């Protein structure tokens, strides 16, 4: 029996195991994920938390899935760090690691978060109501734009619109020759607008006066136009799209559960993070990760891979593995991680060298967004979101939620 399993058994003995068939299932995105998840053809699906973590941490595997097999690695400065491995990947991450450090989040990024929330609160109180994903998108865009360095656009609202147009085009891509031609034409126009109005002005400004952001690093390293676009859109996709969805999902849980909302508003920052991380355990925005074995991988049962074999790590299943969660894995229990001695939201941000670099940024902006929003007089959820599925990123989207509050 593994140490995690022993701890789970001890916890069950002390607190009572989850009665068979009587445990709550608090997940809101599980059904749509079960109906739509599609591991890469021929991949070996890994459902165990410990096995999945071991594969993700292995130096013998490489990125797979998300079109990684189609990327030309011979020109690393023209592709996103997301697709790199080994020394090149470490160098790129290390160069901007300070942007995601705890001190930087507190001293710099929280200033942006609070300024954005001032605007969101003011506008919401003036309008009376607003789509929740529109508000969470504003927060995600403002924070990511500051980190990346997209601060020389004509306005953040226009930047958000242009980035969304590019990302939506990518998400809506469909197979077929005609669809492929339409996709390429649409992307050419939308990426061109993003370059002209957002990225090019920012790069020019950084050449004249470098700052502490991603674009300054790319200018210093003489990235090509294509390389800059790819890197910026990767950060945008990771920092904007996923954070927008998680903010809405966490808000939905807190609006629905009065006791949990009261605990959130009365709790310390640490307790608020525990609540958010437990929600993210149950509702990971990314549902699976793929890795290809560059050489034979040996290890515990479930982790052995032949050279060239692809593993699909099921984040959703790893996050409800009772060997690491203890009993009642589908229930939202903010005290679970502390009881099980687990740090963070389990596998929701990945693991190993490709673990999401902006994990703490996303948690901080979600905490601040919800803390400010839920304290507004008369705040209420007047329409629940619809749970949709994004087949390109294999994750959920939440649309249609509306919040309302008393006028200022």
PECORSUL-V479318 format. One record per residue. N is the residue number from 0. PSI is psi as a letter, one per 20 degrees, with the letter a starting at -180 (NA if undefined). Layout:
N_PSI, N_PSI
This chain:
0_p, 1_r, 2_g, 3_g, 4_h, 5_g, 6_h, 7_g, 8_g, 9_g, 10_g, 11_h, 12_h, 13_g, 14_i, 15_p, 16_q, 17_p, 18_p, 19_p, 20_i, 21_j, 22_q, 23_q, 24_o, 25_j, 26_q, 27_i, 28_j, 29_g, 30_g, 31_h, 32_g, 33_h, 34_i, 35_i, 36_p, 37_n, 38_q, 39_p, 40_p, 41_i, 42_q, 43_o, 44_p, 45_p, 46_i, 47_p, 48_g, 49_g, 50_g, 51_g, 52_h, 53_g, 54_g, 55_h, 56_i, 57_q, 58_i, 59_j, 60_r, 61_r, 62_q, 63_r, 64_r, 65_k, 66_j, 67_h, 68_i, 69_i, 70_p, 71_o, 72_i, 73_i, 74_m, 75_h, 76_j, 77_j, 78_r, 79_q, 80_h, 81_h, 82_i, 83_q, 84_r, 85_b, 86_h, 87_g, 88_g, 89_g, 90_g, 91_g, 92_g, 93_h, 94_h, 95_j, 96_h, 97_h, 98_i, 99_j, 100_q, 101_g, 102_g, 103_h, 104_g, 105_g, 106_h, 107_g, 108_h, 109_h, 110_g, 111_g, 112_g, 113_h, 114_g, 115_g, 116_h, 117_g, 118_g, 119_g, 120_g, 121_g, 122_h, 123_g, 124_h, 125_g, 126_h, 127_h, 128_r, 129_q, 130_p, 131_h, 132_h, 133_h, 134_g, 135_h, 136_h, 137_g, 138_g, 139_g, 140_g, 141_g, 142_g, 143_h, 144_h, 145_h, 146_g, 147_h, 148_j, 149_m, 150_j, 151_k, 152_r, 153_h, 154_q, 155_h, 156_g, 157_h, 158_g, 159_g, 160_g, 161_g, 162_g, 163_h, 164_g, 165_g, 166_h, 167_h, 168_g, 169_g, 170_h, 171_j, 172_p, 173_q, 174_r, 175_q, 176_g, 177_g, 178_h, 179_g, 180_g, 181_g, 182_g, 183_h, 184_g, 185_g, 186_h, 187_g, 188_g, 189_h, 190_h, 191_g, 192_g, 193_g, 194_g, 195_g, 196_i, 197_g, 198_g, 199_g, 200_h, 201_g, 202_g, 203_g, 204_h, 205_h, 206_h, 207_h, 208_n, 209_q, 210_a, 211_n, 212_r, 213_g, 214_h, 215_g, 216_g, 217_h, 218_g, 219_h, 220_j, 221_l, 222_q, 223_r, 224_g, 225_g, 226_g, 227_g, 228_g, 229_g, 230_g, 231_g, 232_h, 233_g, 234_h, 235_g, 236_g, 237_g, 238_h, 239_g, 240_g, 241_h, 242_g, 243_g, 244_g, 245_h, 246_g, 247_g, 248_g, 249_g, 250_g, 251_g, 252_g, 253_h, 254_h, 255_h, 256_n, 257_g, 258_g, 259_h, 260_g, 261_g, 262_g, 263_g, 264_h, 265_i, 266_r, 267_r, 268_h, 269_g, 270_h, 271_g, 272_h, 273_h, 274_g, 275_g, 276_h, 277_h, 278_g, 279_h, 280_g, 281_h, 282_l, 283_p, 284_g, 285_p, 286_h, 287_q, 288_q, 289_q, 290_q, 291_p, 292_o, 293_i, 294_r, 295_p, 296_p, 297_q, 298_b, 299_r, 300_p, 301_i, 302_i, 303_p, 304_p, 305_q, 306_p, 307_i, 308_q, 309_p, 310_p, 311_o, 312_o, 313_o, 314_g, 315_g, 316_h, 317_h, 318_i, 319_j, 320_o, 321_i, 322_h, 323_h, 324_h, 325_a, 326_r, 327_l, 328_i, 329_i, 330_q, 331_o, 332_n, 333_i, 334_i, 335_g, 336_g, 337_g, 338_h, 339_j, 340_l, 341_p, 342_p, 343_a, 344_l, 345_c, 346_j, 347_h, 348_j, 349_a, 350_r, 351_a, 352_h, 353_j, 354_q, 355_o, 356_h, 357_j, 358_g, 359_h, 360_g, 361_g, 362_h, 363_g, 364_h, 365_g, 366_g, 367_g, 368_g, 369_h, 370_g, 371_g, 372_g, 373_i, 374_i, 375_p, 376_p, 377_j, 378_p, 379_q, 380_o, 381_i, 382_p, 383_q, 384_q, 385_p, 386_o, 387_r, 388_p, 389_o, 390_h, 391_g, 392_i, 393_l, 394_r, 395_q, 396_q, 397_o, 398_q, 399_i, 400_p, 401_p, 402_q, 403_q, 404_r, 405_q, 406_q, 407_NA
